[in-house]
Amino acid sequence: MDESQNIEYKSSWHDEYLKWICGFANANGGKIYIGVKDDYPHDVIDIPNVDKLMEDIPNKVRDILGIMVDVNLLHAGKKKYIEIVVESYPYPVTYKGQYHYRSGSTKQELKGAALSKFLLHKVGVRWCNVQVPSITPEDLSAEDIRIYKEKGVKKKRLDSEVLSDSLADFLSSLHLMNDGQVTRAGVLLFHPRPERLFPGSFIKIGFFRSDTELVFQDEVHGSLVQQVERTFDLLTTKYLNYLISYERLQRIETLPYPEESIRECLLNSIAHKDYSEQIPIQISVYPDKIVFWNPGSLPESWNLDNLFKKHPSCAFNPSIANAFFRCGEIEAWGRGIGKIVNGAIEGKLLPPIFNISFGGLMVMFYNNPTAQLKESGINERGVMIVNHALKTGKVSNSDVREMLKVSKPTATRLLASLSQYLELKGTTGKGTYYSVKGLSMGS
């Protein structure tokens, strides 16, 4: 067995390891093996006083942590070692006033914002649904609420009666009030200056010629409802160079990215941000790509291989996401990622790359498929094959043979080597072909 997120090996017992038990109990549970080398290959050591440890460990866990664990005596030949099985507890477990948590293969002590989030999570409360006693409904922007209502009615997501609803009834219908008090989500969505209470609740945009050369930048402040429009306007009028084409004598200007995909990336960044981190959303625009980054971590059961398949909405702030849905900004729960990807493919671009990095979720969107492919290490022949699939919707073995003048086995091998970008479609034989995959994952 290898040391992993749920397994820890210790050569001997020290009371310090009660912190590890605390960390497992606060996370997803796990096992600690005492009397096993912590370095590979984890050989068993015949530990002394094993019978005393079998009695002491569960008693110390009970007296100091207030929980129960299974302590089992195991054998490897004539050598004895101990297995401590820790369950995940539904309530916070503390070690002498400290809260420890198992994350990945390490233990960390939770403090500050991380501890606050953890405690709220354990009692079933999300950060955004906590009440803000110092804010009344009248402190919110009446103009933003009016515009929001009109947009929702126009999109037929809100009933026309909402236009005459009282302020409290309107906020309650969006789950932005709790026991008569405005929640943090309500403040973020409609307060003209949410940063007074929640530093970092704004958006930074920068234009870069390279990773180290910032040319100009902007900050977008105000309510989240206002931030959506102001940021999108800035991107489309200042940061993104339009592509010029002509249809007969008519000049046509188009964005280098699908407009719907960029707007959805922006909305996802706002709805999924962890506002307790007090770090702004960052949008970096380059000549050949745009990068959206929002702070926040993902639930431990999610990973990049299944995140957008099993949890396509991945909403950290359901109240905020629901509010954008009700006014017509978001089409439907769980469809945001699909809209971004489909918009890219329809625009003859590769799907953006989704990556967990620097303590947040990053979406990297290229406006040039060739640049994206080459940057990921694809050679010239691979670039030709994927571009053909983008332009025509598919590519077959015979297409590759004709394009590159190669044999059937070579074409088969080339197509197989592009599994990061292409997926097999159709039945076996002449009906088979490849199309561009719907989602790209970063490492």
Order of alpha helices (4+ residues) and beta strands (2+ residues): beta-alpha-beta-alpha-beta-beta-beta-beta-alpha-alpha-alpha-beta-beta-alpha-beta-beta-alpha-beta-beta-alpha-beta-beta-alpha-alpha-alpha-beta-beta-alpha-alpha-alpha-alpha-beta-beta-beta
